[in-house]
Amino acid sequence: MFNQGLKEEGVRMERRELPDMNLFDAIISRRSHRGQFQDTKIRPEDLDQLLDAARWAPSPFNVQPWELLIIREIEGKIALADLTEECVADQFKNTKFLDDNHRWMRLTEEEWEETRDGVLLADHVNLPKIMSKDPTALRPLMKNAKHLGILGHLGAGKMPAKEIANLVRTSPLLILVLMDTDRRPPGEGAARWMWIGMGAMIQNLLLAATALHIGTQFVSAPLERQKDRQRVSNIFDLPASVEIICLIRLGYIDTVGGKSVRLGRSAFTHFEEYNPEDITRS
Ligand SMILES: Cc1cc2nc3c(=O)[nH]c(=O)nc-3n(C[C@H](O)[C@H](O)[C@H](O)COP(=O)(O)O)c2cc1C
């Protein structure tokens, strides 16, 4: 398979050497890249291709409600990194957020493979050495958001917050995805259809990035709360009609792909009629 070939060669590939990646390879090997990227600027021709992939997405009535704020300079990156640091540290103090997290946080790869959903804790925070050997020791703490929240107030979130902020600050490129709410299609479902168009555009962007060996990661922490989105809006002087949708960090990566899990087809598919018993997820 495509990834395997690249891994075996183990070399950093130049753009022109990239083997063609078919659509299914891109879909299956796209991953959220939570580590550092290569310290290389995104080439203008690659950025053009990302933007072309984005603009050919479907949208209701072809309204194309998207706007992309491309952030290459350090000032914008620092502003977003600082906000990310503050917001991640706050998340570690928020018992509701921690409680909700617990449902989807998998402590070991075995657990992750078994449930086939959620995220692996070690992909999100660098665990201290003693804990990384046996992350299940964290289970009682994870179950008790109140205690975890107290740790957050004592500063437990500071390190992960700094690490994520550093990733944001050092990313070759950030894209702040925006929606122009003035470009509404007709109909009562307008807002819903616009959001779907935004999702399609974002996925086009992510798949095109994968084909170009550009890793991507959503960074949601600084956009979680309305008050923080307002701060981002102020930082970039956005008009009130523009809604902030998401923030994506991008940069070249050595190897495409990586581990993730998904539920099987039968876990979400109904044929002809809806029957809850069709669904076979664990
Ligand atoms: C709307 C949205 C927001 C997300 N926010 C984050 C985020 O803040 N940080 C992060 O590391 N991944 C984020 N993700 C990535 C998901 O965690 C990831 O897609 C999922 O765990 C599956 O892993 P994969 O993308 O590597 O296949 C987000 C994904 C989506 C679609």
The ligand as an SDF file (V2000), in Angstrom:
LIG
                    3D

 31 33  0  0  0  0  0  0  0  0999 V2000
  -14.4850   19.2520   14.0580 C   0  0  0  0  0  0  0  0  0  0  0  0
  -13.2860   18.4980   14.5430 C   0  0  0  0  0  0  0  0  0  0  0  0
  -12.5530   18.9930   15.6030 C   0  0  0  0  0  0  0  0  0  0  0  0
  -11.3940   18.3540   16.0290 C   0  0  0  0  0  0  0  0  0  0  0  0
  -10.6210   18.9010   17.0230 N   0  0  0  0  0  0  0  0  0  0  0  0
   -9.4240   18.3590   17.3090 C   0  0  0  0  0  0  0  0  0  0  0  0
   -8.5360   18.9820   18.2220 C   0  0  0  0  0  0  0  0  0  0  0  0
   -8.8160   20.0160   18.7950 O   0  0  0  0  0  0  0  0  0  0  0  0
   -7.3350   18.3990   18.4530 N   0  0  0  0  0  0  0  0  0  0  0  0
   -6.9630   17.2520   17.8190 C   0  0  0  0  0  0  0  0  0  0  0  0
   -5.8480   16.7830   18.0360 O   0  0  0  0  0  0  0  0  0  0  0  0
   -7.7850   16.6280   16.9530 N   0  0  0  0  0  0  0  0  0  0  0  0
   -8.9920   17.1590   16.6790 C   0  0  0  0  0  0  0  0  0  0  0  0
   -9.8140   16.5370   15.7750 N   0  0  0  0  0  0  0  0  0  0  0  0
   -9.3700   15.2980   15.1140 C   0  0  0  0  0  0  0  0  0  0  0  0
  -10.0740   14.0670   15.6590 C   0  0  0  0  0  0  0  0  0  0  0  0
   -9.6850   13.8180   16.9770 O   0  0  0  0  0  0  0  0  0  0  0  0
   -9.7020   12.9120   14.7270 C   0  0  0  0  0  0  0  0  0  0  0  0
  -10.2170   13.1600   13.4400 O   0  0  0  0  0  0  0  0  0  0  0  0
  -10.2170   11.5530   15.2040 C   0  0  0  0  0  0  0  0  0  0  0  0
   -9.6970   11.2420   16.4590 O   0  0  0  0  0  0  0  0  0  0  0  0
   -9.8400   10.4460   14.2130 C   0  0  0  0  0  0  0  0  0  0  0  0
   -8.4400   10.3960   14.0390 O   0  0  0  0  0  0  0  0  0  0  0  0
   -7.7570   10.5920   12.6130 P   0  0  0  0  0  0  0  0  0  0  0  0
   -8.1870   11.9550   12.1010 O   0  0  0  0  0  0  0  0  0  0  0  0
   -6.2640   10.5680   12.8670 O   0  0  0  0  0  0  0  0  0  0  0  0
   -8.1830    9.4840   11.7290 O   0  0  0  0  0  0  0  0  0  0  0  0
  -10.9870   17.1620   15.3770 C   0  0  0  0  0  0  0  0  0  0  0  0
  -11.7440   16.6600   14.3150 C   0  0  0  0  0  0  0  0  0  0  0  0
  -12.8680   17.3240   13.8860 C   0  0  0  0  0  0  0  0  0  0  0  0
  -13.6340   16.7890   12.6910 C   0  0  0  0  0  0  0  0  0  0  0  0
  1  2  1  0
  2  3  1  0
  2 30  2  0
  3  4  2  0
  4  5  1  0
  4 28  1  0
  5  6  2  0
  6  7  1  0
  6 13  1  0
  7  8  2  0
  7  9  1  0
  9 10  1  0
 10 11  2  0
 10 12  1  0
 12 13  2  0
 13 14  1  0
 14 15  1  0
 14 28  1  0
 15 16  1  0
 16 17  1  0
 16 18  1  0
 18 19  1  0
 18 20  1  0
 20 21  1  0
 20 22  1  0
 22 23  1  0
 23 24  1  0
 24 25  2  0
 24 26  1  0
 24 27  1  0
 28 29  2  0
 29 30  1  0
 30 31  1  0
M  END
$$$$
